[in-house]
Amino acid sequence: MNYSNAFIPTLREVPSDAVIASHRLMFRAGLLRKLANGLFTYLPMGLRAYRKVEQIVREEMNAAGALEIKPSVVVPAELWKESGRWDSMGESMLRVKNRLDNDFVVSPTAEEAFTATVRDELSSYRQLPLTLYQINTKFRDEIRPRYGVMRGREFTMKDAYSWHANDASLDDTYQAMGQAYRRIFKRCGLSVIPVKADSGAMGGSGSEEFMVESDVGDNTLILCKKCDYAANVEKAACALDSHFRPSIEIAKGAAANTPPYEKIDTPNVKTIDELCAFLKTEPKSFIKTLIYKAVNVELDLSSAPGCEKLERTKPSADAPEVYPIAFFAVAIRGDLDVNEVKLASILKASEVTLASDADVERLTGAPVGFAGPVGLTALPLIIDSTVAGMDDAVTGALAKDLHYKHVAWGRDFEAWMIEDIRTVKAGDICPVCGGELYTKMGNELGHIFKLGYKYTKSMNVTYLDENGKSQTPTMGCYGIGVDRTLASVIEEHHDEAGIIWPVSIAPYHVIIVPIKYDGEAKTAADKLADELTKNGIEVLLDDRNERPGVKFNDADLLGIPFRVVIGDKGLAASPAQVEIKRRSEKENRNVDLDKAVAEITGKIIEELITLSRKER
Amino acid sequence: MNYSNAFIPTLREVPSDAVIASHRLMFRAGLLRKLANGLFTYLPMGLRAYRKVEQIVREEMNAAGALEIKPSVVVPAELWKESGRWDSMGESMLRVKNRLDNDFVVSPTAEEAFTATVRDELSSYRQLPLTLYQINTKFRDEIRPRYGVMRGREFTMKDAYSWHANDASLDDTYQAMGQAYRRIFKRCGLSVIPVKADSGAMGGSGSEEFMVESDVGDNTLILCKKCDYAANVEKAACALDSHFRPSIEIAKGAAANTPPYEKIDTPNVKTIDELCAFLKTEPKSFIKTLIYKAVNVELDLSSAPGCEKLERTKPSADAPEVYPIAFFAVAIRGDLDVNEVKLASILKASEVTLASDADVERLTGAPVGFAGPVGLTALPLIIDSTVAGMDDAVTGALAKDLHYKHVAWGRDFEAWMIEDIRTVKAGDICPVCGGELYTKMGNELGHIFKLGYKYTKSMNVTYLDENGKSQTPTMGCYGIGVDRTLASVIEEHHDEAGIIWPVSIAPYHVIIVPIKYDGEAKTAADKLADELTKNGIEVLLDDRNERPGVKFNDADLLGIPFRVVIGDKGLAASPAQVEIKRRSEKENRNVDLDKAVAEITGKIIEELITLSRKER
């Protein structure tokens, strides 16, 4: 392809909202243009790279036994009403009415469409397991689309769904998908961090996110310096505190030397910091007690303190019984924060929030700032495991301007539940290997997830098992954002001058730059382009009448992996020579013109093979 | 691919609305399922065939120098407001409001998105000509979606757009696209009828439709038995009537022997049929005079009879001046029909309809059924060229129950315009070669069209020419319906038993059917599949535990071009044999097992080459 025919509108200036490298470079290198906020047009150079990501995803899905299908992008609302998500998806789902006043959805995801398709065809266990996928347009009406295609409104997702007769079969496919994802990202030249969303102490492994490091990432990741432990901070665990007492008996023993707890006057002292200053001690010595309000609690509270009068209701016919509202006291060591995602998960609640000041006063008998575990009976007390090792702590005393000191768990108070509810932070200890944990910001590129029966039950999918009995299949889902993956390749592979494409994703493998595109240089350039093309190498030939500096700068900006410069001087040498430079390296080398084709072809093929080599 | 892993849910029953072969067979052979009216899911077998059509289109577009890009499917309404089509597109365009109450369009076509993208990048004449295309999702909210993907609501279109500095350049690309379209359809195994939409007597060639014959086609085509003349009936011309008199002088001469016209009483006679019975003659002897009401007439009527008082207005600031409403008398030979598309085109009117009874009475002084050209002065008279050769005709006499006989054009009345306004029909004479014309029903698969300046002017696209002067480029557009092309392949290639895929579109090239998939037959089948696959041949291996009859029927239904049957008897022969059958042929042949791979590979490659061979 000749440069002048390739429609590559490079830019010096970039949109002011392009704050990350991939957004800037996709605009500067002429890969992308904006149609509206969060809506883009891929230009030819961008689409070539995009199609390579798509094709890698397709090849690895096929290799993993998944079959590609293509449902419509616009789907009838009826399907979303069946699954219940017509009501629960919120405003990010784009809803449309057509001329007949029927409701439709511009698909944000496709569990419903796939499940409906399979429902009508599934009859026998012999058809299972079944994994189907699409690579198709999606729409999510982001309130704040930004960072270019990293968070657009319209995007392309590879979404796969699988159906299984049992959990073992689901796990097989789940593992195969996890392997396929690792290969996909490796072939794209990406360093991903696989994050088990409910890993470590939380048990199980029904969900894994594939993250890339990003300063503007949506997720905080907790990583171990020694092992490959990686978790989203929302779910991350850490090793138990060394003070942890596994039982009340041991705790009582440990507290034997602690003086009995006693009241201390703390006038006008409300925060932990003020208390530290007042008592000349550290936050680690305090037990912080917070009152939480939880909504739609599914956990059984029939024997929980203070919950005797709570009654369960059913929010809807199909839903399980829940307590619409319940309050809980949560105690944690003074230097730590409560992880509300963990708390909600433990309570099986749809939402947890700090209680209002009035609720706190009503339930603790004291204003905010003086709650404590000793003598607290009006509501259930949940303590973080760190508290189950504290045998000489300061706590609120359930009265204004009063605290207790010398408080010991097991001796002075008991808990309704002991759980891991802390937010893990840098410096905590790895739950797997005992190494030190640190944090990174990350963006999610892919997610594999064991869905279970959510859709197959609500949408009434059944098959006949080996005994002719009707059964409901279990289900998995597996997504990858194609646009975001492409942008992440640029995030990981660029420098000041431009993009540095891996050969697997590069729009072209080689850019040939004749110093002047005429005479012998033109003949040599055309011949080289022709021979490389015959070898299956994708060549961009800079046929423009521009200064060499302009051509070199554009070649660097476009990020084509190999640059071949053809000048009269090299051609005049004996034997004739050209200059080859890898975009990723600083040095260039002179190579005999008649060996250039073989050398470049060999290097590109070698690199493609390396990227796609199966890991042991 | 093993059959049992391929998710091919074949059906015996098909939906009752599946009235055409492709719709029936796409459901029966497990290519397609319905999500809602006009919305479908391509299943794996369907998508494999679909992707082949898509890839053929892509290859031919690239070969013609077009560059692929990808705008979003959902685009901002602002673009459609700029072009004016937000108001003119009507209800088939799916409009959406997002959560911020902004208007969007689910693209039915993409002139606006492409033009907006090019507008921002185009600066110099050196960038022209430029041809961009996409293969992307479209939506048109059809009132009556039917015939499966032949007329769905959501569909995939290849749409290309080109920009040019001058008409010659536009014509070059237009011709290249026409050639690419011919190659695309040939490679798909389709017999298309290229129809110049304003061909023959109408002059010019700024639009060409690529039609396939279809009983349920939307278009009536007029074709010549002798030459390749083909036209949409809306625009079709035919040779002038042999009686045609090129001038009034000649007409007067021809009428010299006709008696003077005279009144005849025709009590209770209103229709041409009644009049024929009454006068014992044929419709060809009558001049039928119809009164038309035309809306927004752009044609200059300042010197037209009866139009002295008409005033022009501007419907909108940018629009040309028009007469909001005007009436015309249209005379045509009694056995012919007026073509209202031609009439509207001549008048440059947005719409023409028959006038109301009241308007007819007001303008002709007689009730409906008695209009005629003689003495008609209240409105302009347009006569079809057939009337300009009638020298002894019967006409209405502008009074109830009265007609004239012996009426001659030129002698007894003159016309404001003589035009071709007849609807051509089977048996008419070809305007090109004089052969006999016949009709077919057809479906449009593709359309190439010289757009001119419609979008570049309304959306303000400019570039600097060689003299640094700002210019507006001219534009072409070129569409192909991918789904419709795929369905048309099945329409043209099927029989009672199922589909008969051309090798270029077949989801798999070969189906291997072991009579029993175990023992030696399994070993031979696996080896054959393996070796064919290594040659790049796509193989479906029927590994199911079904009776041979079931497998053969499914192979016929699926339409895989080559079937290889492996049985114990053939394997026991010396040398071992398999049976090869082409889906398109009745006979099968025994072939040595060790020669089967070479033979099948050779035939498939030969056929792919034949289909893609360039025509001279």
Chai-1 contact restraints between the chains, C-beta under 6 A:
chainA,res_idxA,chainB,res_idxB,connection_type,confidence,min_distance_angstrom,max_distance_angstrom,comment,restraint_id
A,F7,B,L67,contact,1.0,0.0,6.0,A-B,restraint_1
A,P9,B,E121,contact,1.0,0.0,6.0,A-B,restraint_2
A,R33,B,T117,contact,1.0,0.0,6.0,A-B,restraint_3
A,L35,B,S72,contact,1.0,0.0,6.0,A-B,restraint_4
A,L35,B,V75,contact,1.0,0.0,6.0,A-B,restraint_5
A,A36,B,P76,contact,1.0,0.0,6.0,A-B,restraint_6
A,L39,B,S72,contact,1.0,0.0,6.0,A-B,restraint_7
A,T41,B,I69,contact,1.0,0.0,6.0,A-B,restraint_8
A,T41,B,P71,contact,1.0,0.0,6.0,A-B,restraint_9
A,T41,B,T117,contact,1.0,0.0,6.0,A-B,restraint_10
A,Y42,B,I69,contact,1.0,0.0,6.0,A-B,restraint_11
A,Y42,B,K70,contact,1.0,0.0,6.0,A-B,restraint_12
A,L43,B,I69,contact,1.0,0.0,6.0,A-B,restraint_13
A,P44,B,L67,contact,1.0,0.0,6.0,A-B,restraint_14
A,P44,B,I69,contact,1.0,0.0,6.0,A-B,restraint_15
A,L47,B,E68,contact,1.0,0.0,6.0,A-B,restraint_16
A,L47,B,I69,contact,1.0,0.0,6.0,A-B,restraint_17
A,L47,B,K70,contact,1.0,0.0,6.0,A-B,restraint_18
A,L67,B,F7,contact,1.0,0.0,6.0,A-B,restraint_19
A,L67,B,P44,contact,1.0,0.0,6.0,A-B,restraint_20
A,E68,B,L47,contact,1.0,0.0,6.0,A-B,restraint_21
A,I69,B,T41,contact,1.0,0.0,6.0,A-B,restraint_22
A,I69,B,Y42,contact,1.0,0.0,6.0,A-B,restraint_23
A,I69,B,L43,contact,1.0,0.0,6.0,A-B,restraint_24
A,I69,B,P44,contact,1.0,0.0,6.0,A-B,restraint_25
A,I69,B,L47,contact,1.0,0.0,6.0,A-B,restraint_26
A,K70,B,Y42,contact,1.0,0.0,6.0,A-B,restraint_27
A,K70,B,L47,contact,1.0,0.0,6.0,A-B,restraint_28
A,P71,B,T41,contact,1.0,0.0,6.0,A-B,restraint_29
A,S72,B,L35,contact,1.0,0.0,6.0,A-B,restraint_30
A,S72,B,L39,contact,1.0,0.0,6.0,A-B,restraint_31
A,S72,B,E154,contact,1.0,0.0,6.0,A-B,restraint_32
A,V73,B,T137,contact,1.0,0.0,6.0,A-B,restraint_33
A,V74,B,F139,contact,1.0,0.0,6.0,A-B,restraint_34
A,V74,B,E154,contact,1.0,0.0,6.0,A-B,restraint_35
A,V75,B,L35,contact,1.0,0.0,6.0,A-B,restraint_36
A,P76,B,A36,contact,1.0,0.0,6.0,A-B,restraint_37
A,E91,B,R99,contact,1.0,0.0,6.0,A-B,restraint_38
A,V96,B,V96,contact,1.0,0.0,6.0,A-B,restraint_39
A,N98,B,D141,contact,1.0,0.0,6.0,A-B,restraint_40
A,R99,B,E91,contact,1.0,0.0,6.0,A-B,restraint_41
A,R99,B,D141,contact,1.0,0.0,6.0,A-B,restraint_42
A,T117,B,R33,contact,1.0,0.0,6.0,A-B,restraint_43
A,T117,B,T41,contact,1.0,0.0,6.0,A-B,restraint_44
A,E121,B,P9,contact,1.0,0.0,6.0,A-B,restraint_45
A,T137,B,V73,contact,1.0,0.0,6.0,A-B,restraint_46
A,T137,B,T137,contact,1.0,0.0,6.0,A-B,restraint_47
A,F139,B,V74,contact,1.0,0.0,6.0,A-B,restraint_48
A,D141,B,N98,contact,1.0,0.0,6.0,A-B,restraint_49
A,D141,B,R99,contact,1.0,0.0,6.0,A-B,restraint_50
A,E154,B,S72,contact,1.0,0.0,6.0,A-B,restraint_51
A,E154,B,V74,contact,1.0,0.0,6.0,A-B,restraint_52
